[in-house]
C-alpha cells in the first residue's frame, strides 16, 4: 500500500465515521491536513478523565515510558515480519505514545493552545535548521 492509497483509505474511514456521527468533539479531518492547512482538526486527546484524577506527573511519565517500550517492540516485530498488519500495529503504538505525551503535557499545564503554539514554534525552528533541508519542499 503506497502513501496515496493509505491517505485515500484514511480519508474514506474518516468520512464514514463523521457521517455516522462519530465526532467525539473532533471536527471532520482529512489525512492531507498538513498540506492544506487543516492538520489541527484531529489531535491527540489527553487522558484527563476521572480515571486519571489521582495520577501524578510521575505516573504520566511512567505511561510515556511504557508506551515507548511498546513502540520499540512493535517496531521490532514489523522489521522482522515486514507485514502490513505489523506496520499498522506500530502506527497504533506510535499514536498511543503521542497520546501519553500529550496527556503528560496537559497534566503539567500545557493545554491545547500552548501545545499548538509550541508545535508551531518548534516546526518553524526546525524548518530553519540545516539550511532548510529538514522538510521536503513540495
N, C-alpha and C positions, 0 to 999 in steps of 0.2 A: 504494500500500500504506500503510494508516494504522498508527498506533502499536500498536493491538491486534493487527492482522494480523502485524506484524513480531514482536511478542512471542510470538504463537502459533506462528509459524514457528520462531523460535529455540528455544522450548520443545520442539517436535517434534524438531528436529535434535539437541538436547542429549540428549533421551530416547533417541533411536535410537543415538547414539554411545555412551551409557552402557550400553545393552543389549548392544551389540556388544563391550563390554569396553574401549572406548577411553577409559580413565580417566586414564592417564598421570600418576598422582599427584594428580589433582583429584577432589574429591567431586562428586556429581551436583549440578548447578546449575539454576537457572531464571532467566529473563530479568527477573522481577519481584523480584529479590533485595533491592533497597533497601527496598521497601515491606514485605516480610515478614521482614526481618532476616537474610537469607541472602546478602547481597551479597558476602561474602568467600569464597564457595565456588569461584569461578572467578577466578583472579587472574593478572596478567601474570607469567610465569615468567622470571626473569633469565637472560640468556645467560652461563652461568658454567662451561660445559664445557671440555674440553681445548683446543678450538679457540681459546679466549679466554685461555689461560694467560699469554700474553706481552703481552696488551693492557694499556696504561697507562690511567690515568684520562682522559688527553687523547684516547686512541683512542675511549673510550666517549663522550666529549663530541663528537667528530667524528661518531660514529654518530648521536647525537641530532640534530646539525645536518643530516646527510644525510636522516634520516627526516622532519625538519621541512620540508625543501625538498620532499620527495615529497608530504607532506600539502598543501603550498601548490599544487603542480602538479595534484594530484588534485582539489582544491577548485576550481581554475580550470576544469578540464575539466568538472566537474559543473555549475558555474554556467553554462557555455556551452551544454552539451547538455541539462541537466535530466533526463537519462536515469537510470533506476533502477540500471542496471549501473555507471554512473559514481558514483552515490551510494554503492553498496556498495564500489567501489574506494576511495573516500575513507575509508569506515569501516575498511577493511583497513589503509590507510596510517596512520590515527589509532591503530589498535591496535599497529602496528609502532612508532610513536613512543612509546607508553606502555611497550612492552617495552624499548626503547632507554633510556628514562629510568630504569625500574626496574633495568635492568642496571647503569647507571652508579651509581645509589644503592647497589646491592648491593656493587659493587666498592669503593666508598668506605666500606663498613662498616655501611650502613643496611640490615639484613636484614629479613626478613618481619615480625617482631614490631615492630620500630622503624617500618617503613613503615606498618603498621596503626595504631600509636599516633599517628603524625604525621597520618595521614589523618583519624582521629577528631578530633584536636585542631584541625586546620585546618577541617574541616567544622563543628565546634562554633563556632569563632571566626567563620567566615563566616556562619553562621546568625544570629549576634547582630548583625552589622553591618546598617546601613541599616534599622534598626527591624525586622529580621527579614523583610525583603522580598526577600532573595536567592533563597529557595527557595519553591516552591509549597506551600501548605497544603492537604493532602488529607484 
